[in-house]
Amino acid sequence: MPGTLYLIPNTLGPTEAGALNALIPPQVRELASRLDYFVAENAKTARAFLKLVAVEHPLARPLQEIEIAELNVNTPPQALAQLLAPLLAGRDAGLVSEAGVPAVADPGADLVRLAHQHGIAVRPLVGPSSLLLAVMGSGLNGQSFAFNGYLPTDAALRTKRIRELEGRSRAEKQTQLFIETPYRNGQMLEALVGACQPGTLVCVATDLSLASESLRTMTAAKWKAALAAGKGPDFHKKPTVFLLLGQ
């Protein structure tokens, strides 16, 4: 009988052991402590996570004996079958993202799809999601929203895409979410306020759930004025979710 693939949420950034208790439910930490096979976006990050788990939930095996296989954007599709082989042999496994919940804006989704194709039970577990936290805290429409991943890096194409999303948002009253490589956050916000109508609501959500958390919603016009006055958000090289809602 195949094992179970547990989707184990990680924190959204560097976290002290005590803070882990407020972010990851005890049942999830206890389950993670019992597994000896993980598929992770980054093995080093997964080991750091397990070290925090072990503070209150001793690991079933010494950390150096726990098998951690990597699955990231560079993993070829043909390698997924090998990652699933232990589960098909009856071994339980944990899928751990670099940050937040696995398989959402994360290469783990391909492994989950393949697990379903092979009849492997998949169990998603509760933990922090930057996307849902951003929607919750934005004040924008939480009844209808769409995540669009990364926008084009080319300035002209990015502006065109922003205007397309703003038009859809206005027509459908749908919140649009997207992310950016953290060192380009400033360029993204400048592009947003330059492309959007003055009354469009824009939310910038940074370092959610961390001590340095920042979350602010204003019209594009007010953001433009804030940037001109040198009062933009402190978000350089910090994971950030951008949201907009056309009015």
C-alpha positions as CSV (number, residue, x, y, z in Angstrom):
1,M,0.0,0.0,0.0
2,P,1.4,3.4,-0.9
3,G,2.4,5.9,1.7
4,T,0.9,9.3,2.3
5,L,2.2,12.6,0.9
6,Y,1.9,15.3,3.6
7,L,2.0,18.9,2.4
8,I,3.8,20.6,5.3
9,P,3.8,24.4,5.6
10,N,7.0,26.2,6.4
11,T,7.4,29.7,7.9
12,L,7.5,32.7,5.6
13,G,11.0,33.7,6.6
14,P,13.7,33.4,9.3
15,T,11.9,32.4,12.6
16,E,12.9,31.8,16.2
17,A,12.0,28.5,17.7
18,G,9.4,30.2,20.0
19,A,7.7,32.0,17.1
20,L,7.3,28.7,15.2
21,N,4.6,27.7,17.8
22,A,2.5,30.6,16.8
23,L,2.7,29.8,13.0
24,I,2.7,26.1,12.7
25,P,0.0,24.0,14.6
26,P,1.4,21.5,17.1
27,Q,-0.2,18.6,15.2
28,V,1.7,19.6,12.1
29,R,5.0,19.9,13.9
30,E,4.5,16.5,15.6
31,L,3.7,14.8,12.3
32,A,6.8,16.4,10.7
33,S,8.9,15.1,13.5
34,R,7.9,11.5,12.7
35,L,8.8,11.5,9.0
36,D,12.2,10.4,7.7
37,Y,11.7,11.3,4.0
38,F,11.1,14.8,2.7
39,V,10.9,16.4,-0.7
40,A,11.9,20.1,-0.4
41,E,12.5,23.0,-2.6
42,N,15.8,23.6,-0.7
43,A,17.4,20.9,1.6
44,K,19.2,23.5,3.7
45,T,16.0,25.4,4.4
46,A,14.2,22.1,5.2
47,R,16.9,21.1,7.7
48,A,16.6,24.5,9.4
49,F,12.8,24.0,9.7
50,L,13.3,20.5,11.2
51,K,15.7,21.9,13.7
52,L,13.0,24.3,14.9
53,V,10.5,21.4,15.0
54,A,12.9,19.3,17.1
55,V,13.0,21.9,19.9
56,E,9.6,20.7,21.2
57,H,9.1,17.5,19.1
58,P,12.2,15.3,19.0
59,L,12.8,13.9,15.5
60,A,12.2,10.2,15.0
61,R,15.8,9.9,13.6
62,P,18.9,12.1,13.9
63,L,18.7,15.0,11.4
64,Q,21.6,13.7,9.4
65,E,19.8,10.4,8.8
66,I,16.7,12.0,7.5
67,E,16.5,11.8,3.7
68,I,15.8,15.1,1.9
69,A,15.4,15.1,-1.8
70,E,15.2,18.4,-3.7
71,L,12.5,19.5,-6.1
72,N,12.8,23.0,-7.5
73,V,12.5,24.9,-10.8
74,N,15.6,23.1,-12.1
75,T,14.2,19.6,-11.5
76,P,13.5,17.8,-14.8
77,P,10.0,16.3,-15.1
78,Q,11.4,12.8,-15.6
79,A,12.9,13.0,-12.1
80,L,9.5,13.2,-10.4
81,A,8.9,9.5,-10.6
82,Q,12.0,8.8,-8.6
83,L,10.9,11.3,-5.9
84,L,7.6,9.3,-5.6
85,A,9.3,5.9,-5.5
86,P,9.6,5.7,-1.7
87,L,5.9,6.5,-1.4
88,L,4.9,3.8,-3.8
89,A,7.0,1.5,-1.7
90,G,4.8,2.4,1.3
91,R,6.9,5.1,2.9
92,D,5.2,8.4,4.1
93,A,6.8,11.7,3.0
94,G,6.6,15.4,3.7
95,L,6.6,18.0,0.9
96,V,8.1,21.2,2.2
97,S,8.3,24.6,0.4
98,E,11.0,27.2,0.7
99,A,8.4,29.4,2.5
100,G,4.7,29.1,3.2
101,V,2.5,26.3,1.9
102,P,3.7,23.7,-0.6
103,A,2.3,23.5,-4.2
104,V,1.0,27.1,-4.3
105,A,3.3,29.3,-6.4
106,D,5.7,26.4,-5.8
107,P,7.2,23.5,-8.0
108,G,5.7,21.0,-5.6
109,A,2.4,21.1,-7.5
110,D,3.8,18.9,-10.2
111,L,4.7,16.2,-7.6
112,V,1.2,16.4,-6.0
113,R,-0.4,16.0,-9.5
114,L,1.7,12.9,-10.1
115,A,0.9,11.5,-6.7
116,H,-2.8,11.7,-7.5
117,Q,-2.2,9.9,-10.8
118,H,-0.6,7.0,-8.9
119,G,-3.3,6.8,-6.3
120,I,-1.1,8.2,-3.5
121,A,-3.1,9.9,-0.7
122,V,-2.3,13.6,-0.4
123,R,-2.9,15.5,2.9
124,P,-2.5,19.3,2.9
125,L,-1.8,20.6,6.4
126,V,-2.5,24.0,7.9
127,G,0.1,26.8,8.0
128,P,0.8,30.3,6.8
129,S,0.2,31.4,3.2
130,S,1.4,34.8,2.2
131,L,-1.2,35.0,-0.5
132,L,-4.2,34.4,1.7
133,L,-2.7,36.6,4.5
134,A,-2.3,39.4,2.0
135,V,-5.9,39.1,0.8
136,M,-7.2,39.0,4.4
137,G,-5.3,42.1,5.4
138,S,-5.7,44.1,2.2
139,G,-9.3,45.1,2.6
140,L,-9.8,44.3,-1.1
141,N,-12.4,41.8,-2.5
142,G,-11.9,38.4,-0.7
143,Q,-14.9,36.9,-2.5
144,S,-13.2,36.9,-5.9
145,F,-9.4,37.0,-6.4
146,A,-6.8,35.6,-8.7
147,F,-3.1,35.0,-8.3
148,N,-1.0,35.8,-11.4
149,G,2.5,34.8,-10.3
150,Y,5.3,37.0,-11.7
151,L,4.6,39.8,-14.2
152,P,6.9,40.4,-17.2
153,T,10.3,42.0,-16.4
154,D,10.3,44.1,-19.6
155,A,8.9,47.5,-18.7
156,A,6.6,47.9,-21.7
157,L,5.2,44.3,-21.3
158,R,4.8,44.8,-17.6
159,T,2.8,48.0,-18.0
160,K,0.6,46.3,-20.6
161,R,0.0,43.4,-18.2
162,I,-0.8,45.6,-15.3
163,R,-3.4,47.5,-17.4
164,E,-4.9,44.2,-18.5
165,L,-5.2,43.0,-14.9
166,E,-6.6,46.3,-13.8
167,G,-9.3,46.2,-16.5
168,R,-10.3,42.7,-15.6
169,S,-10.3,43.7,-11.9
170,R,-12.6,46.6,-12.6
171,A,-14.9,44.6,-14.9
172,E,-15.2,41.6,-12.6
173,K,-14.6,43.3,-9.2
174,Q,-11.8,40.8,-8.7
175,T,-8.7,41.3,-6.7
176,Q,-5.6,40.6,-8.6
177,L,-2.4,39.3,-6.8
178,F,1.1,39.0,-8.1
179,I,4.6,38.8,-6.7
180,E,8.1,40.0,-7.8
181,T,11.7,39.1,-7.2
182,P,12.4,41.0,-3.9
183,Y,15.2,43.2,-5.3
184,R,12.7,44.5,-7.9
185,N,9.9,45.5,-5.5
186,G,10.6,49.2,-6.0
187,Q,10.4,48.9,-9.8
188,M,7.1,47.0,-9.5
189,L,5.4,49.6,-7.3
190,E,6.6,52.4,-9.5
191,A,5.2,50.5,-12.5
192,L,1.9,50.0,-10.7
193,V,1.3,53.6,-9.8
194,G,2.4,54.7,-13.3
195,A,0.1,52.3,-15.1
196,C,-3.0,52.2,-12.9
197,Q,-5.9,54.7,-12.7
198,P,-5.6,57.1,-9.8
199,G,-8.5,55.5,-7.9
200,T,-7.4,51.9,-8.2
201,L,-6.6,50.4,-4.8
202,V,-3.1,49.0,-4.4
203,C,-1.9,46.9,-1.5
204,V,1.7,46.2,-0.7
205,A,2.1,43.3,1.8
206,T,5.7,42.6,3.0
207,D,7.2,40.0,5.3
208,L,3.8,38.8,6.4
209,S,3.8,37.0,9.8
210,L,7.4,38.2,10.6
211,A,8.5,40.8,13.0
212,S,9.2,43.2,10.1
213,E,5.7,42.8,8.7
214,S,4.3,45.7,6.7
215,L,0.8,45.8,5.0
216,R,-0.7,49.0,3.5
217,T,-3.6,49.7,1.1
218,M,-4.0,53.0,-0.7
219,T,-5.1,54.4,-4.0
220,A,-2.6,54.5,-6.8
221,A,-2.6,58.3,-6.6
222,K,-1.7,58.2,-2.9
223,W,1.0,55.7,-3.5
224,K,2.4,57.9,-6.2
225,A,2.4,60.9,-3.9
226,A,4.1,58.8,-1.1
227,L,6.8,57.7,-3.5
228,A,7.4,61.2,-4.7
229,A,7.8,62.3,-1.1
230,G,10.3,59.5,-0.3
231,K,7.8,57.7,1.9
232,G,7.6,54.4,0.1
233,P,7.5,51.1,1.9
234,D,10.6,49.4,3.4
235,F,10.5,46.4,1.2
236,H,13.8,46.2,-0.7
237,K,14.9,42.5,-0.9
238,K,11.9,41.5,1.2
239,P,9.3,39.0,0.0
240,T,6.2,41.0,-1.0
241,V,2.8,40.4,-2.4
242,F,1.2,43.1,-4.5
243,L,-2.6,43.4,-4.9
244,L,-4.9,45.7,-6.9
245,L,-8.6,46.3,-7.2
246,G,-9.9,48.5,-10.0
247,Q,-12.6,51.0,-8.9
